[in-house]
């Protein structure tokens, strides 16, 4: 796993050991960032279910002004912090070691807003819908921002009050669903 582009291009990233995480492949990550690249400069990026932090670090490398990483697994959080230190991007980041719903509630209480929110929860557990509903209820998405949800290809389409699906990008076994505020 490596950073594909930007100020720390080519930097190798650590990944948590074991089967508790499923890093987004370099091929899918490159495709995703080709789609969102023009929106990254100076954006505020939220990386939920962060794992190694590879997605948020890629966003920072490509010009995001800030990234918040959220993961409930202590080993993953330690790896994210190591990766941020080794890429010298820690000053643009904050890392929350708690479950995603707790983090979203805390971010909402702090009146945080994000331009791009990425989430890659464990597949087929209903966590995508729960997180999206909390993002809407806590008003975490900027008016012109969007959310990217990585899911197993066979998972049902997302239908969340307050959000509109505007794009779905299919890959071999996964899909990326892009959502925006229903009312802009």
ChimeraX commands (.cxc) that place a marker at each C-alpha (Angstrom):
marker #1 position 0.00,0.00,0.00 radius 0.5
marker #1 position 1.34,3.39,-0.98 radius 0.5
marker #1 position 0.39,7.02,-1.51 radius 0.5
marker #1 position -0.36,7.36,-5.22 radius 0.5
marker #1 position 0.01,11.09,-5.85 radius 0.5
marker #1 position 0.67,14.47,-4.29 radius 0.5
marker #1 position 3.28,15.78,-1.87 radius 0.5
marker #1 position 4.07,12.35,-0.34 radius 0.5
marker #1 position 3.64,10.33,-3.55 radius 0.5
marker #1 position 5.22,6.89,-3.42 radius 0.5
marker #1 position 5.40,6.78,0.38 radius 0.5
marker #1 position 4.67,3.26,1.66 radius 0.5
marker #1 position 1.97,2.98,4.29 radius 0.5
marker #1 position 1.66,0.44,7.07 radius 0.5
marker #1 position -1.52,-1.60,7.40 radius 0.5
marker #1 position -2.94,-3.13,10.57 radius 0.5
marker #1 position -2.10,-6.81,10.93 radius 0.5
marker #1 position -4.83,-9.42,10.78 radius 0.5
marker #1 position -8.19,-9.59,9.08 radius 0.5
marker #1 position -9.92,-6.75,10.93 radius 0.5
marker #1 position -9.31,-4.31,8.06 radius 0.5
marker #1 position -9.71,-4.53,4.31 radius 0.5
marker #1 position -7.59,-1.80,2.70 radius 0.5
marker #1 position -8.92,-0.24,-0.49 radius 0.5
marker #1 position -6.74,-1.53,-3.31 radius 0.5
marker #1 position -4.37,0.86,-5.07 radius 0.5
marker #1 position -6.32,0.38,-8.32 radius 0.5
marker #1 position -9.65,1.37,-6.74 radius 0.5
marker #1 position -8.01,4.18,-4.77 radius 0.5
marker #1 position -6.45,5.58,-7.94 radius 0.5
marker #1 position -9.79,5.42,-9.77 radius 0.5
marker #1 position -11.58,7.09,-6.85 radius 0.5
marker #1 position -9.06,9.91,-6.61 radius 0.5
marker #1 position -9.17,10.49,-10.36 radius 0.5
marker #1 position -12.90,11.16,-9.89 radius 0.5
marker #1 position -12.59,13.49,-6.86 radius 0.5
marker #1 position -9.18,15.08,-7.51 radius 0.5
marker #1 position -10.51,18.51,-8.56 radius 0.5
marker #1 position -12.44,18.83,-5.27 radius 0.5
marker #1 position -9.57,18.04,-2.90 radius 0.5
marker #1 position -7.62,21.29,-2.76 radius 0.5
marker #1 position -8.21,22.94,0.64 radius 0.5
marker #1 position -11.13,20.62,1.41 radius 0.5
marker #1 position -12.00,19.27,4.84 radius 0.5
marker #1 position -12.01,15.47,4.58 radius 0.5
marker #1 position -13.60,12.94,6.96 radius 0.5
marker #1 position -12.32,9.34,6.76 radius 0.5
marker #1 position -14.67,6.98,8.63 radius 0.5
marker #1 position -13.75,3.36,9.44 radius 0.5
marker #1 position -10.23,4.51,8.54 radius 0.5
marker #1 position -8.25,1.26,8.90 radius 0.5
marker #1 position -4.73,2.29,7.87 radius 0.5
marker #1 position -5.75,5.86,7.05 radius 0.5
marker #1 position -4.73,5.40,3.42 radius 0.5
marker #1 position -7.71,7.24,1.93 radius 0.5
marker #1 position -7.46,10.29,4.19 radius 0.5
marker #1 position -3.67,10.41,3.79 radius 0.5
marker #1 position -4.09,10.33,0.00 radius 0.5
marker #1 position -6.53,13.27,0.33 radius 0.5
marker #1 position -4.01,15.23,2.43 radius 0.5
marker #1 position -1.20,14.42,0.00 radius 0.5
marker #1 position -3.33,15.80,-2.84 radius 0.5
marker #1 position -4.11,19.09,-1.10 radius 0.5
marker #1 position -6.86,18.64,1.50 radius 0.5
marker #1 position -6.41,21.21,4.27 radius 0.5
marker #1 position -7.57,18.89,7.05 radius 0.5
marker #1 position -8.52,15.25,7.54 radius 0.5
marker #1 position -10.23,13.62,10.48 radius 0.5
marker #1 position -9.70,9.88,10.85 radius 0.5
marker #1 position -12.10,7.68,12.84 radius 0.5
marker #1 position -11.60,4.05,13.82 radius 0.5
marker #1 position -12.66,2.06,16.86 radius 0.5
marker #1 position -9.75,-0.39,16.69 radius 0.5
marker #1 position -6.73,0.69,18.78 radius 0.5
marker #1 position -4.28,-1.13,16.48 radius 0.5
marker #1 position -5.70,0.69,13.46 radius 0.5
marker #1 position -5.48,4.04,15.26 radius 0.5
marker #1 position -1.83,3.37,16.12 radius 0.5
marker #1 position -1.10,2.53,12.46 radius 0.5
marker #1 position -2.91,5.69,11.27 radius 0.5
marker #1 position -0.83,7.81,13.64 radius 0.5
marker #1 position 2.41,6.08,12.53 radius 0.5
marker #1 position 1.47,6.69,8.88 radius 0.5
marker #1 position 0.67,10.35,9.55 radius 0.5
marker #1 position 3.97,10.84,11.38 radius 0.5
marker #1 position 6.03,9.10,8.70 radius 0.5
marker #1 position 4.36,11.16,5.93 radius 0.5
marker #1 position 4.75,14.37,8.02 radius 0.5
marker #1 position 1.03,15.10,7.67 radius 0.5
marker #1 position 0.07,14.87,11.35 radius 0.5
marker #1 position -0.33,18.65,11.73 radius 0.5
marker #1 position -3.22,18.55,9.23 radius 0.5
marker #1 position -4.95,15.60,10.88 radius 0.5
marker #1 position -6.85,14.51,13.93 radius 0.5
marker #1 position -7.49,10.89,14.85 radius 0.5
marker #1 position -10.45,9.71,16.90 radius 0.5
marker #1 position -10.32,6.29,18.58 radius 0.5
marker #1 position -14.01,5.51,19.07 radius 0.5
marker #1 position -16.91,3.98,17.20 radius 0.5
marker #1 position -18.09,5.97,14.20 radius 0.5
marker #1 position -21.52,6.89,15.56 radius 0.5
marker #1 position -19.98,8.33,18.74 radius 0.5
marker #1 position -17.45,10.26,16.64 radius 0.5
marker #1 position -20.18,11.66,14.36 radius 0.5
marker #1 position -22.18,12.80,17.39 radius 0.5
marker #1 position -19.08,14.50,18.86 radius 0.5
marker #1 position -18.22,16.17,15.53 radius 0.5
marker #1 position -21.80,17.43,15.28 radius 0.5
marker #1 position -21.68,18.85,18.80 radius 0.5
marker #1 position -18.50,20.69,17.78 radius 0.5
marker #1 position -20.30,22.08,14.68 radius 0.5
marker #1 position -17.75,20.47,12.34 radius 0.5
marker #1 position -18.49,20.46,8.60 radius 0.5
marker #1 position -16.79,18.47,5.85 radius 0.5
marker #1 position -16.52,18.89,2.09 radius 0.5
marker #1 position -15.89,15.19,1.43 radius 0.5
marker #1 position -16.82,12.31,3.71 radius 0.5
marker #1 position -15.52,8.82,2.90 radius 0.5
marker #1 position -16.76,5.72,4.66 radius 0.5
marker #1 position -15.71,2.12,4.24 radius 0.5
marker #1 position -17.45,0.11,6.98 radius 0.5
marker #1 position -17.38,-3.66,7.28 radius 0.5
marker #1 position -19.59,-4.98,4.51 radius 0.5
marker #1 position -23.16,-6.24,4.94 radius 0.5
marker #1 position -23.60,-5.11,8.55 radius 0.5
marker #1 position -25.94,-2.12,8.07 radius 0.5
marker #1 position -23.29,0.32,9.27 radius 0.5
marker #1 position -23.36,2.39,6.08 radius 0.5
marker #1 position -26.99,3.37,6.55 radius 0.5
marker #1 position -26.55,4.10,10.27 radius 0.5
marker #1 position -23.52,6.33,9.59 radius 0.5
marker #1 position -25.25,8.17,6.73 radius 0.5
marker #1 position -28.34,8.87,8.84 radius 0.5
marker #1 position -26.11,10.24,11.62 radius 0.5
marker #1 position -24.19,12.43,9.13 radius 0.5
marker #1 position -27.52,13.94,8.02 radius 0.5
marker #1 position -28.91,14.36,11.54 radius 0.5
marker #1 position -25.69,15.98,12.81 radius 0.5
marker #1 position -25.49,18.22,9.69 radius 0.5
marker #1 position -21.83,17.35,9.05 radius 0.5
marker #1 position -21.82,17.73,5.26 radius 0.5
marker #1 position -21.15,21.13,3.71 radius 0.5
marker #1 position -23.95,22.33,1.44 radius 0.5
marker #1 position -21.95,21.58,-1.74 radius 0.5
marker #1 position -20.06,18.62,-0.26 radius 0.5
marker #1 position -20.54,14.93,-0.92 radius 0.5
marker #1 position -20.17,11.52,0.64 radius 0.5
marker #1 position -18.52,8.44,-0.83 radius 0.5
marker #1 position -19.62,5.08,0.60 radius 0.5
marker #1 position -17.60,1.98,-0.29 radius 0.5
marker #1 position -19.79,-1.12,-0.19 radius 0.5
marker #1 position -19.88,-4.71,-1.32 radius 0.5
marker #1 position -21.25,-4.80,-4.86 radius 0.5
marker #1 position -24.25,-6.93,-3.82 radius 0.5
marker #1 position -25.38,-4.55,-1.06 radius 0.5
marker #1 position -28.69,-2.82,-1.79 radius 0.5
marker #1 position -28.84,0.73,-3.12 radius 0.5
marker #1 position -28.75,3.46,-0.52 radius 0.5
marker #1 position -31.92,5.42,0.14 radius 0.5
marker #1 position -31.34,7.91,2.96 radius 0.5
marker #1 position -33.69,10.83,3.75 radius 0.5
marker #1 position -31.88,14.09,3.04 radius 0.5
marker #1 position -29.34,12.56,0.65 radius 0.5
marker #1 position -29.42,11.95,-3.09 radius 0.5
marker #1 position -27.34,9.29,-4.87 radius 0.5
marker #1 position -25.77,11.00,-7.87 radius 0.5
marker #1 position -23.24,8.40,-8.99 radius 0.5
marker #1 position -22.37,4.74,-8.49 radius 0.5
marker #1 position -19.00,3.42,-9.65 radius 0.5
marker #1 position -18.82,-0.38,-9.86 radius 0.5
marker #1 position -15.65,-2.40,-9.44 radius 0.5
marker #1 position -15.10,-6.16,-9.40 radius 0.5
marker #1 position -16.47,-6.90,-5.91 radius 0.5
marker #1 position -17.10,-3.39,-4.55 radius 0.5
marker #1 position -18.93,-0.25,-5.49 radius 0.5
marker #1 position -18.53,3.40,-4.59 radius 0.5
marker #1 position -21.80,5.26,-4.03 radius 0.5
marker #1 position -21.63,9.06,-4.21 radius 0.5
marker #1 position -24.27,11.01,-2.29 radius 0.5
marker #1 position -24.99,14.72,-1.91 radius 0.5
marker #1 position -27.39,16.84,0.09 radius 0.5
marker #1 position -30.88,16.58,-1.31 radius 0.5
marker #1 position -31.42,20.30,-0.85 radius 0.5
marker #1 position -28.47,22.40,-1.95 radius 0.5
marker link #1:1,2 radius 0.2
marker link #1:2,3 radius 0.2
marker link #1:3,4 radius 0.2
marker link #1:4,5 radius 0.2
marker link #1:5,6 radius 0.2
marker link #1:6,7 radius 0.2
marker link #1:7,8 radius 0.2
marker link #1:8,9 radius 0.2
marker link #1:9,10 radius 0.2
marker link #1:10,11 radius 0.2
marker link #1:11,12 radius 0.2
marker link #1:12,13 radius 0.2
marker link #1:13,14 radius 0.2
marker link #1:14,15 radius 0.2
marker link #1:15,16 radius 0.2
marker link #1:16,17 radius 0.2
marker link #1:17,18 radius 0.2
marker link #1:18,19 radius 0.2
marker link #1:19,20 radius 0.2
marker link #1:20,21 radius 0.2
marker link #1:21,22 radius 0.2
marker link #1:22,23 radius 0.2
marker link #1:23,24 radius 0.2
marker link #1:24,25 radius 0.2
marker link #1:25,26 radius 0.2
marker link #1:26,27 radius 0.2
marker link #1:27,28 radius 0.2
marker link #1:28,29 radius 0.2
marker link #1:29,30 radius 0.2
marker link #1:30,31 radius 0.2
marker link #1:31,32 radius 0.2
marker link #1:32,33 radius 0.2
marker link #1:33,34 radius 0.2
marker link #1:34,35 radius 0.2
marker link #1:35,36 radius 0.2
marker link #1:36,37 radius 0.2
marker link #1:37,38 radius 0.2
marker link #1:38,39 radius 0.2
marker link #1:39,40 radius 0.2
marker link #1:40,41 radius 0.2
marker link #1:41,42 radius 0.2
marker link #1:42,43 radius 0.2
marker link #1:43,44 radius 0.2
marker link #1:44,45 radius 0.2
marker link #1:45,46 radius 0.2
marker link #1:46,47 radius 0.2
marker link #1:47,48 radius 0.2
marker link #1:48,49 radius 0.2
marker link #1:49,50 radius 0.2
marker link #1:50,51 radius 0.2
marker link #1:51,52 radius 0.2
marker link #1:52,53 radius 0.2
marker link #1:53,54 radius 0.2
marker link #1:54,55 radius 0.2
marker link #1:55,56 radius 0.2
marker link #1:56,57 radius 0.2
marker link #1:57,58 radius 0.2
marker link #1:58,59 radius 0.2
marker link #1:59,60 radius 0.2
marker link #1:60,61 radius 0.2
marker link #1:61,62 radius 0.2
marker link #1:62,63 radius 0.2
marker link #1:63,64 radius 0.2
marker link #1:64,65 radius 0.2
marker link #1:65,66 radius 0.2
marker link #1:66,67 radius 0.2
marker link #1:67,68 radius 0.2
marker link #1:68,69 radius 0.2
marker link #1:69,70 radius 0.2
marker link #1:70,71 radius 0.2
marker link #1:71,72 radius 0.2
marker link #1:72,73 radius 0.2
marker link #1:73,74 radius 0.2
marker link #1:74,75 radius 0.2
marker link #1:75,76 radius 0.2
marker link #1:76,77 radius 0.2
marker link #1:77,78 radius 0.2
marker link #1:78,79 radius 0.2
marker link #1:79,80 radius 0.2
marker link #1:80,81 radius 0.2
marker link #1:81,82 radius 0.2
marker link #1:82,83 radius 0.2
marker link #1:83,84 radius 0.2
marker link #1:84,85 radius 0.2
marker link #1:85,86 radius 0.2
marker link #1:86,87 radius 0.2
marker link #1:87,88 radius 0.2
marker link #1:88,89 radius 0.2
marker link #1:89,90 radius 0.2
marker link #1:90,91 radius 0.2
marker link #1:91,92 radius 0.2
marker link #1:92,93 radius 0.2
marker link #1:93,94 radius 0.2
marker link #1:94,95 radius 0.2
marker link #1:95,96 radius 0.2
marker link #1:96,97 radius 0.2
marker link #1:97,98 radius 0.2
marker link #1:98,99 radius 0.2
marker link #1:99,100 radius 0.2
marker link #1:100,101 radius 0.2
marker link #1:101,102 radius 0.2
marker link #1:102,103 radius 0.2
marker link #1:103,104 radius 0.2
marker link #1:104,105 radius 0.2
marker link #1:105,106 radius 0.2
marker link #1:106,107 radius 0.2
marker link #1:107,108 radius 0.2
marker link #1:108,109 radius 0.2
marker link #1:109,110 radius 0.2
marker link #1:110,111 radius 0.2
marker link #1:111,112 radius 0.2
marker link #1:112,113 radius 0.2
marker link #1:113,114 radius 0.2
marker link #1:114,115 radius 0.2
marker link #1:115,116 radius 0.2
marker link #1:116,117 radius 0.2
marker link #1:117,118 radius 0.2
marker link #1:118,119 radius 0.2
marker link #1:119,120 radius 0.2
marker link #1:120,121 radius 0.2
marker link #1:121,122 radius 0.2
marker link #1:122,123 radius 0.2
marker link #1:123,124 radius 0.2
marker link #1:124,125 radius 0.2
marker link #1:125,126 radius 0.2
marker link #1:126,127 radius 0.2
marker link #1:127,128 radius 0.2
marker link #1:128,129 radius 0.2
marker link #1:129,130 radius 0.2
marker link #1:130,131 radius 0.2
marker link #1:131,132 radius 0.2
marker link #1:132,133 radius 0.2
marker link #1:133,134 radius 0.2
marker link #1:134,135 radius 0.2
marker link #1:135,136 radius 0.2
marker link #1:136,137 radius 0.2
marker link #1:137,138 radius 0.2
marker link #1:138,139 radius 0.2
marker link #1:139,140 radius 0.2
marker link #1:140,141 radius 0.2
marker link #1:141,142 radius 0.2
marker link #1:142,143 radius 0.2
marker link #1:143,144 radius 0.2
marker link #1:144,145 radius 0.2
marker link #1:145,146 radius 0.2
marker link #1:146,147 radius 0.2
marker link #1:147,148 radius 0.2
marker link #1:148,149 radius 0.2
marker link #1:149,150 radius 0.2
marker link #1:150,151 radius 0.2
marker link #1:151,152 radius 0.2
marker link #1:152,153 radius 0.2
marker link #1:153,154 radius 0.2
marker link #1:154,155 radius 0.2
marker link #1:155,156 radius 0.2
marker link #1:156,157 radius 0.2
marker link #1:157,158 radius 0.2
marker link #1:158,159 radius 0.2
marker link #1:159,160 radius 0.2
marker link #1:160,161 radius 0.2
marker link #1:161,162 radius 0.2
marker link #1:162,163 radius 0.2
marker link #1:163,164 radius 0.2
marker link #1:164,165 radius 0.2
marker link #1:165,166 radius 0.2
marker link #1:166,167 radius 0.2
marker link #1:167,168 radius 0.2
marker link #1:168,169 radius 0.2
marker link #1:169,170 radius 0.2
marker link #1:170,171 radius 0.2
marker link #1:171,172 radius 0.2
marker link #1:172,173 radius 0.2
marker link #1:173,174 radius 0.2
marker link #1:174,175 radius 0.2
marker link #1:175,176 radius 0.2
marker link #1:176,177 radius 0.2
marker link #1:177,178 radius 0.2
marker link #1:178,179 radius 0.2
marker link #1:179,180 radius 0.2
marker link #1:180,181 radius 0.2
marker link #1:181,182 radius 0.2
marker link #1:182,183 radius 0.2
marker link #1:183,184 radius 0.2
view
